[in-house]
């Protein structure tokens, strides 16, 4: 990788290569309605998408929409989401968000960042996913644990907190590609650039990555810091 290459210079190449390697990457969560996507994304916090997809069929059979979830106590939701971790808080948020949807939106999921962020348990990550996949709106850049790790390793940001990483990524990449690129970074984080033992030798971004071991001591230091 050229020493003079800045994040802005490397960003288009990173985007292009990830698109070539993960052309069909899409949201891994199973959903049919915006409400189901909202709930599934809420459940995915600190949990794998695979685990969420195992629990949502029974959950959505029992609670088909916001009206059904708003009418119960959160203790009735807990058994359905227990295996996703932090299940009591997640159940409370599902019920409280559903109640607010009923009160303010007639049970429908709103298609705006401001209104989504008013829902209990919904932060920008969840709102970005819902807006992009349910409504086709790229309002922001979804930053999960994989995107956080890769954006630091690739030298696309110096920030460590998702709310601060997001605007850095939004400046580097075109808005229509924000969600597509987020998903491709997630796929790459799972398949190649994992947390403990990144497969640097076979990485298609090797020459663009300042954390690659081949780029000398500075690269190794970045890589070590990113995996802590």
C-alpha positions as CSV (number, residue, x, y, z in Angstrom):
1,X,0.0,0.0,0.0
2,X,1.5,3.4,-0.9
3,X,2.5,5.4,2.2
4,X,0.8,8.5,0.8
5,X,-2.6,6.8,0.3
6,X,-5.1,8.6,2.5
7,X,-8.4,7.1,3.7
8,X,-10.2,9.2,1.1
9,X,-8.0,7.8,-1.6
10,X,-8.4,4.2,-0.5
11,X,-12.1,4.4,0.2
12,X,-13.3,3.9,-3.4
13,X,-11.0,0.9,-3.9
14,X,-12.2,-0.7,-0.6
15,X,-15.8,-0.2,-1.7
16,X,-15.1,-1.6,-5.2
17,X,-13.3,-4.7,-3.9
18,X,-15.9,-5.5,-1.3
19,X,-18.6,-5.3,-3.9
20,X,-16.7,-7.8,-6.1
21,X,-16.2,-10.2,-3.2
22,X,-19.6,-10.0,-1.7
23,X,-22.0,-9.0,-4.6
24,X,-25.0,-10.6,-3.1
25,X,-24.5,-9.6,0.6
26,X,-27.8,-8.6,2.2
27,X,-29.4,-8.3,5.6
28,X,-29.0,-11.6,7.4
29,X,-32.1,-11.2,9.5
30,X,-35.4,-12.9,8.5
31,X,-38.3,-10.5,8.3
32,X,-41.5,-9.9,6.4
33,X,-42.8,-6.5,7.7
34,X,-41.1,-3.4,9.0
35,X,-42.3,-4.2,12.5
36,X,-40.7,-7.7,12.3
37,X,-37.4,-6.1,11.0
38,X,-37.5,-3.5,13.9
39,X,-37.9,-6.3,16.5
40,X,-35.4,-8.6,14.9
41,X,-32.8,-5.8,14.8
42,X,-33.5,-4.9,18.4
43,X,-32.9,-8.5,19.4
44,X,-29.6,-8.7,17.4
45,X,-27.8,-6.4,19.9
46,X,-25.1,-8.5,21.6
47,X,-26.4,-11.5,19.7
48,X,-25.8,-13.2,16.4
49,X,-28.3,-12.9,13.5
50,X,-28.4,-16.7,13.3
51,X,-29.7,-16.9,16.9
52,X,-32.2,-14.2,16.3
53,X,-33.5,-16.0,13.2
54,X,-34.0,-19.1,15.4
55,X,-36.3,-17.3,17.9
56,X,-38.3,-15.0,15.7
57,X,-40.6,-17.5,14.0
58,X,-42.2,-18.4,17.3
59,X,-42.1,-14.8,18.5
60,X,-43.8,-13.5,15.4
61,X,-46.4,-16.3,15.4
62,X,-47.4,-15.3,18.9
63,X,-47.0,-11.5,18.4
64,X,-47.8,-10.8,14.7
65,X,-47.6,-7.0,15.0
66,X,-47.2,-4.0,17.3
67,X,-50.9,-4.3,18.4
68,X,-50.3,-7.8,19.7
69,X,-47.0,-6.9,21.5
70,X,-48.4,-3.7,23.0
71,X,-51.3,-5.6,24.7
72,X,-49.1,-7.8,26.9
73,X,-46.8,-7.5,29.8
74,X,-43.1,-7.9,28.9
75,X,-43.0,-11.1,31.0
76,X,-45.0,-12.7,28.3
77,X,-42.4,-11.9,25.7
78,X,-39.4,-12.9,27.7
79,X,-39.6,-16.7,27.1
80,X,-39.6,-16.1,23.3
81,X,-36.4,-14.0,23.4
82,X,-34.5,-15.5,26.4
83,X,-31.7,-17.1,24.3
84,X,-30.8,-13.8,22.7
85,X,-29.3,-12.4,25.9
86,X,-30.3,-9.4,28.0
87,X,-33.8,-10.8,27.4
88,X,-35.6,-8.9,30.1
89,X,-34.5,-5.5,28.7
90,X,-35.2,-6.6,25.2
91,X,-38.7,-7.8,26.1
92,X,-39.4,-4.5,27.9
93,X,-38.2,-2.5,24.9
94,X,-40.3,-4.6,22.4
95,X,-43.5,-4.0,24.4
96,X,-42.8,-0.3,25.1
97,X,-41.8,0.4,21.5
98,X,-45.0,-1.4,20.3
99,X,-47.1,0.7,22.7
100,X,-45.6,3.9,21.4
101,X,-46.1,2.8,17.8
102,X,-49.8,2.2,18.7
103,X,-50.2,5.5,20.4
104,X,-48.4,7.7,17.9
105,X,-48.3,5.9,14.5
106,X,-51.4,3.6,14.5
107,X,-49.1,0.6,14.9
108,X,-47.0,1.3,11.8
109,X,-43.3,1.7,11.9
110,X,-42.3,5.3,11.0
111,X,-40.0,6.0,8.1
112,X,-37.9,8.7,9.7
113,X,-34.8,8.7,11.8
114,X,-36.3,11.2,14.3
115,X,-39.4,9.1,15.0
116,X,-37.6,5.8,15.1
117,X,-35.1,7.2,17.7
118,X,-38.1,8.0,20.0
119,X,-38.9,4.4,20.3
120,X,-37.5,2.6,23.5
121,X,-34.6,0.4,22.7
122,X,-33.9,2.0,19.3
123,X,-30.6,3.7,18.6
124,X,-29.1,4.8,15.3
125,X,-27.8,1.3,14.4
126,X,-31.4,-0.2,14.6
127,X,-32.9,2.9,12.9
128,X,-30.4,2.7,10.0
129,X,-31.1,-0.9,9.4
130,X,-34.9,-0.4,9.4
131,X,-34.8,2.7,7.2
132,X,-32.5,1.1,4.6
133,X,-34.1,-2.3,4.3
134,X,-37.8,-1.6,5.0
135,X,-38.0,1.8,3.3
136,X,-35.0,2.1,1.0
137,X,-33.7,5.1,2.9
138,X,-30.0,5.5,3.5
139,X,-30.1,7.9,6.4
140,X,-26.8,6.8,8.0
141,X,-24.1,4.2,8.1
142,X,-24.9,1.1,10.2
143,X,-22.0,0.6,12.6
144,X,-22.0,-2.8,14.4
145,X,-19.1,-4.6,16.1
146,X,-17.7,-5.8,12.8
147,X,-17.9,-2.4,11.1
148,X,-16.3,-0.8,14.2
149,X,-13.4,-3.2,14.1
150,X,-12.8,-3.1,10.3
151,X,-13.1,0.7,10.0
152,X,-10.3,1.1,12.6
153,X,-8.1,-1.6,11.1
154,X,-8.6,-0.2,7.6
155,X,-7.7,3.3,8.9
156,X,-11.0,4.8,7.9
157,X,-11.5,6.4,11.3
158,X,-9.6,7.1,14.5
159,X,-12.7,6.9,16.6
160,X,-13.7,4.0,18.8
161,X,-17.4,4.8,19.5
162,X,-20.0,4.0,16.8
163,X,-21.7,7.4,17.0
164,X,-18.3,9.0,16.2
165,X,-17.3,6.4,13.6
166,X,-20.5,6.8,11.6
167,X,-20.0,10.4,10.4
168,X,-16.4,9.5,9.4
169,X,-17.7,6.7,7.2
170,X,-20.5,8.8,5.8
171,X,-17.9,11.4,4.6
172,X,-15.8,8.7,2.8
173,X,-18.5,6.8,0.9
174,X,-21.4,7.9,-1.3
175,X,-24.8,7.9,0.4
176,X,-26.5,5.3,-1.9
177,X,-23.8,2.8,-0.8
178,X,-23.9,3.3,2.9
179,X,-26.0,0.3,3.8
180,X,-24.6,-2.0,1.1
181,X,-21.1,-1.2,2.3
182,X,-22.0,-1.7,5.9
183,X,-23.3,-5.2,5.1
184,X,-20.2,-6.1,3.1
185,X,-17.9,-5.0,5.9
186,X,-19.9,-7.2,8.2
187,X,-19.6,-10.2,5.8
188,X,-15.9,-9.5,5.5
189,X,-15.5,-9.3,9.3
190,X,-17.2,-12.7,9.7
191,X,-15.3,-14.4,6.8
192,X,-11.8,-12.9,6.9
193,X,-11.1,-10.0,9.2
194,X,-12.4,-11.6,12.4
195,X,-11.6,-10.3,15.8
196,X,-9.0,-12.8,17.2
197,X,-7.2,-14.2,14.1
198,X,-7.7,-12.1,11.0
199,X,-6.9,-14.0,7.8
200,X,-4.6,-11.3,6.5
201,X,-2.8,-13.6,4.0
202,X,-5.9,-14.1,1.9
203,X,-7.5,-10.7,2.4
204,X,-8.5,-8.9,-0.8
205,X,-7.9,-5.6,1.0
206,X,-4.4,-6.5,2.1
207,X,-2.6,-3.8,0.0
208,X,-5.1,-1.2,1.2
209,X,-5.0,-2.0,4.9
210,X,-2.5,-0.1,7.2
211,X,-3.0,-2.9,9.8
212,X,-1.7,-5.6,7.5
213,X,1.5,-7.2,9.0
214,X,3.4,-6.8,5.7
215,X,3.3,-3.1,6.2
216,X,5.8,-3.1,9.0
217,X,5.9,-2.4,12.7
218,X,3.3,0.4,12.5
219,X,0.9,-1.9,10.8
220,X,1.3,-4.6,13.4
221,X,0.7,-2.0,16.2
222,X,-2.5,-0.9,14.6
223,X,-3.6,-4.5,14.1
224,X,-2.9,-5.4,17.8
225,X,-4.7,-2.3,19.0
226,X,-7.7,-3.1,16.9
227,X,-8.1,-6.6,18.3
228,X,-8.0,-5.6,21.9
